[in-house]
């Protein structure tokens, strides 16, 4: 079973306001990311936020650990609930490519252009927890290297929305 994990614990400093609540067309970025994972995963949780209308989990070991805090929380939840892998994406992942799970299988693998979009085995939990508790690099690439994850190149890279200008480009790209 695959757990979908929307990484939504960022501070949105480049965006200037809460990116998760930004609207793209008739839905928020969070709603779009959640719905995309819901269509392809057995269950979906949102990491790093406390929302009443969708399942949420707290970043591990604490807030503001970057995307790895959300992935660690997802791996912990997955291990406790008999999921074999997680599929992670950022809150701003509004156009995940078709066949994403197949492209990122077998786990561990991630999109080379956006490492937060990845397929991670639950067995990587201990490695990630050790990394996050160390004084070493706490980066997606450091984690990926530690577990020998594959970087997957694709032709249809998802949008990367970090600023209001990026959101405006996405609105034009998708016709909103």
Secondary structure, 3 states (H helix, E strand, C coil): CEEEEEECCCCCCCCCCCHHHCEECCEEHHHHHHHHHHHHCCEEEEECCCCCCCCEECCCCCCCCCHHHHHHHHHHHHHHCCCCEEEEEECCCCCCCCCHHHHCCCCCEEECCEEEEEEEEHHHHHHHHHHHHCCCCCCHHHHHHHCCCEEECCCCCCCCCCCHHHHHHHHHHHCC
